[in-house]
Amino acid sequence: MTKLFVGGLMYSKTSQDLKTMFEAFGAVLSAQVIMDKYTNQSKGFGFVEMANDGEAQAAIKALDGSDHEGRRLGVSVAKPREDRPSYSNRGGFNRDYRGGGRNRY
């Protein structure tokens, strides 16, 4: 299985549109357009999981840099998701806080 990153999508594209685009190259296990959690609109990129590495490479070769409805697509093997720092403790003590620039002492 190969996970692909697809950038440069039209904001009107759906996950089904993305799946259909890649099915021309082989078996698609999943396709997801990433949506903004506040506006519920597409962020213009997504991910496709393909069953076969050779088919995924054929899709990359054919689609990367191609013009799709006036936008240039970027297709590559997805990088593993990096761990990002958690900001869940915003209300807690933060020793790096400097008081907003006021001289407190």
C-alpha positions as CSV (number, residue, x, y, z in Angstrom):
1,M,0.0,0.0,0.0
2,T,1.2,3.5,-0.9
3,K,-0.2,6.7,0.5
4,L,0.0,9.7,-1.8
5,F,-0.2,13.5,-1.1
6,V,-2.2,15.4,-3.7
7,G,-2.0,19.2,-3.7
8,G,-3.3,21.9,-6.0
9,L,-6.9,20.6,-6.0
10,M,-9.8,22.9,-6.9
11,Y,-11.7,23.8,-3.7
12,S,-14.9,22.3,-5.2
13,K,-13.4,18.8,-5.4
14,T,-14.7,16.0,-3.2
15,S,-13.2,12.8,-1.9
16,Q,-15.2,10.9,-4.5
17,D,-13.7,13.1,-7.3
18,L,-10.2,12.4,-6.0
19,K,-10.9,8.7,-5.9
20,T,-12.3,8.7,-9.5
21,M,-9.2,10.6,-10.7
22,F,-6.8,8.0,-9.3
23,E,-8.9,4.9,-10.2
24,A,-7.7,5.3,-13.8
25,F,-4.2,4.1,-12.5
26,G,-5.3,1.2,-10.3
27,A,-7.0,0.1,-7.1
28,V,-7.7,3.0,-4.7
29,L,-8.2,1.9,-1.1
30,S,-9.2,5.4,0.1
31,A,-9.3,9.0,-1.0
32,Q,-9.8,12.0,1.3
33,V,-9.9,15.7,0.5
34,I,-8.9,17.6,3.7
35,M,-11.5,20.0,4.9
36,D,-11.2,23.0,7.2
37,K,-12.8,22.2,10.5
38,Y,-14.3,25.6,11.0
39,T,-15.6,26.4,7.5
40,N,-16.1,22.8,6.2
41,Q,-14.5,23.9,2.9
42,S,-11.7,22.1,1.1
43,K,-8.2,23.1,1.9
44,G,-7.1,22.2,-1.7
45,F,-5.2,19.0,-0.9
46,G,-5.9,15.5,0.0
47,F,-4.5,11.9,0.4
48,V,-5.0,8.8,-1.7
49,E,-4.1,5.3,-0.6
50,M,-3.4,2.9,-3.5
51,A,-3.1,-0.9,-3.1
52,N,-0.2,-1.3,-5.5
53,D,3.1,0.6,-5.4
54,G,3.6,0.3,-9.2
55,E,0.2,1.8,-9.8
56,A,0.9,4.6,-7.3
57,Q,4.2,5.4,-9.1
58,A,2.3,5.5,-12.5
59,A,-0.2,7.9,-11.0
60,I,2.6,10.1,-9.7
61,K,4.3,10.1,-13.1
62,A,1.1,10.9,-15.0
63,L,-0.4,13.5,-12.6
64,D,2.4,15.3,-10.9
65,G,2.8,18.8,-12.5
66,S,-0.1,18.2,-14.8
67,D,-2.8,20.9,-15.4
68,H,-6.2,19.9,-13.9
69,E,-9.0,22.4,-14.5
70,G,-6.5,25.3,-14.6
71,R,-4.5,24.3,-11.5
72,R,-1.2,22.6,-11.4
73,L,-1.4,19.3,-9.4
74,G,1.4,18.2,-7.1
75,V,1.4,14.4,-6.5
76,S,4.0,12.7,-4.3
77,V,4.4,9.9,-1.8
78,A,3.1,11.2,1.5
79,K,5.5,11.8,4.3
80,P,4.8,10.3,7.7
81,R,2.8,12.7,9.9
82,E,5.1,14.5,12.4
83,D,4.3,14.8,16.0
84,R,3.3,18.3,16.8
85,P,3.4,19.9,20.3
86,S,0.2,19.8,22.2
87,Y,-1.4,23.2,23.0
88,S,-4.1,21.7,25.2
89,N,-2.8,23.4,28.3
90,R,-3.3,27.0,27.2
91,G,-4.9,28.0,30.5
92,G,-2.1,26.6,32.6
93,F,1.2,28.1,33.7
94,N,3.6,28.9,30.9
95,R,7.1,29.9,32.1
96,D,7.9,31.5,28.7
97,Y,5.2,34.1,29.1
98,R,6.7,37.5,29.5
99,G,3.7,39.5,30.5
100,G,2.8,41.1,27.1
101,G,5.7,43.5,27.1
102,R,4.9,45.4,30.3
103,N,7.6,45.8,32.9
104,R,6.1,43.9,35.8
105,Y,9.0,44.3,38.2
